[in-house]
Every structure is written in C-alpha cells, then in structure tokens.
Amino acid sequence: MIVLFTDYGLNGPYLGQVKNVLHQDAPGTPVIDLLANAPAHDPKPSAYLLAALHGEFPVGTVFFAVVDPGVGGDRKPGVLEADGRWYVGPDNGLFEIIIRRAEAKPR
C-alpha cells in the first residue's frame, strides 16, 4: 500500500497527477490519502503529524510524504526504512521524528 501525506491541498492538480503516476507505475497497489493539507511548507509540525499517524499502517507500507518549503530548490530526496515501513520525500526534516523514534536505516 502507498500512503500519501502532503501539503498539496485538495484544490489543484497535484494529487491527481501523483495518483496517475502511481497508477501507471504500481498498478493494483492501493493508494490511501492520509493527509493532503499538512501544514503548508512547514516540515517541522508536519513531522510530528506524520509520526503520530504512521503507526496505524502495516509493515511494508510506503509513505509518499511531501511538505517542502523549497519545492524546486536545491535539496536532496530522502528514502528511509524505519520499523518495516518506507518513507519517500524531501530530505528536509520531515522524517526527523520517525528517525528518532525508530530503528531507522537511511538509504
């Protein structure tokens, strides 16, 4: 399963574009909209929300998490495995709480 956690909001094309790519690249994989209105462009409070919500999902879940004040800027992407779940998104502190609370293995 793929879980979306973003600050994209519900208006506009971004969630639809992401889901289209996921449908093409991972057909048949369930996609869950966890949160589309995380604190806009603010990874720190969003990190606490993600850490509070991720535990309800089973091992093997992939979280596509994007809350990024520097979209299009010069920052590295992040991929992290923590307690059997995967996290993909910008390396901007969004996964900081997940890393602190888990046996995390940055990739």
C-alpha positions as CSV (number, residue, x, y, z in Angstrom):
1,M,0.0,0.0,0.0
2,I,1.1,3.6,-0.7
3,V,0.0,6.3,1.7
4,L,0.0,10.0,0.6
5,F,0.9,12.6,3.2
6,T,1.3,16.1,1.6
7,D,0.7,19.8,1.8
8,Y,-0.6,19.9,-1.7
9,G,-4.2,20.7,-0.6
10,L,-7.3,19.4,-2.2
11,N,-7.6,22.1,-4.9
12,G,-5.5,21.9,-7.9
13,P,-4.0,19.1,-10.0
14,Y,-1.1,17.8,-7.8
15,L,-2.8,14.9,-6.0
16,G,-4.3,13.7,-9.3
17,Q,-1.0,13.9,-11.1
18,V,0.7,11.8,-8.3
19,K,-2.1,9.2,-8.4
20,N,-1.9,9.0,-12.1
21,V,1.9,8.2,-12.0
22,L,1.3,5.7,-9.2
23,H,-1.5,4.0,-11.1
24,Q,0.8,3.7,-14.1
25,D,4.0,2.6,-12.2
26,A,2.3,0.5,-9.5
27,P,-1.0,-0.8,-10.9
28,G,-3.2,-2.6,-8.5
29,T,-1.4,-1.1,-5.4
30,P,-3.9,0.6,-3.0
31,V,-3.3,4.3,-2.6
32,I,-4.5,5.9,0.6
33,D,-5.0,9.7,1.0
34,L,-3.9,10.2,4.6
35,L,-3.4,13.9,4.6
36,A,-3.4,16.5,1.8
37,N,-3.4,19.6,4.0
38,A,-0.4,19.1,6.2
39,P,0.9,22.5,7.5
40,A,1.9,24.2,4.2
41,H,5.6,24.4,3.5
42,D,6.4,23.6,7.2
43,P,8.2,20.3,7.7
44,K,8.6,20.6,11.5
45,P,5.0,20.4,12.6
46,S,4.3,18.0,9.7
47,A,7.0,15.7,11.1
48,Y,5.0,15.4,14.3
49,L,1.8,14.7,12.5
50,L,3.4,12.0,10.3
51,A,4.9,10.4,13.4
52,A,1.6,10.4,15.1
53,L,-0.3,8.8,12.2
54,H,2.1,6.3,10.6
55,G,1.8,3.6,13.3
56,E,-1.7,2.6,12.2
57,F,-0.4,1.3,8.9
58,P,1.1,-2.2,8.4
59,V,4.7,-3.1,7.9
60,G,5.5,-2.8,4.2
61,T,3.6,0.4,3.7
62,V,5.3,3.1,1.6
63,F,4.6,6.7,2.6
64,F,4.9,9.3,-0.1
65,A,5.4,12.4,2.1
66,V,5.9,15.8,0.7
67,V,5.9,19.0,2.7
68,D,8.5,21.2,1.2
69,P,9.1,25.0,1.5
70,G,11.8,24.7,-1.2
71,V,10.0,22.9,-4.0
72,G,12.2,23.0,-7.0
73,G,15.1,24.2,-4.8
74,D,18.4,22.6,-4.0
75,R,17.6,19.8,-1.5
76,K,18.2,16.1,-1.7
77,P,15.4,13.5,-1.9
78,G,15.1,11.1,1.1
79,V,14.3,7.4,1.3
80,L,14.1,5.8,4.7
81,E,13.2,2.4,6.1
82,A,12.0,2.5,9.7
83,D,10.4,-0.3,11.5
84,G,9.4,-2.1,8.3
85,R,7.8,0.9,6.7
86,W,9.2,3.0,3.9
87,Y,9.2,6.8,3.6
88,V,9.9,8.8,0.4
89,G,10.1,12.5,0.2
90,P,12.4,15.5,0.5
91,D,15.3,15.4,3.0
92,N,14.2,18.5,4.9
93,G,13.4,17.2,8.4
94,L,10.0,15.8,7.6
95,F,11.2,12.3,8.7
96,E,13.1,13.5,11.8
97,I,10.7,12.3,14.4
98,I,10.3,8.9,12.6
99,I,14.1,8.5,12.7
100,R,14.3,9.4,16.4
101,R,11.6,7.0,17.4
102,A,12.5,4.0,15.3
103,E,15.4,1.8,14.3
104,A,15.8,3.8,11.2
105,K,18.1,2.9,8.2
106,P,18.6,5.9,5.8
107,R,19.1,4.8,2.2
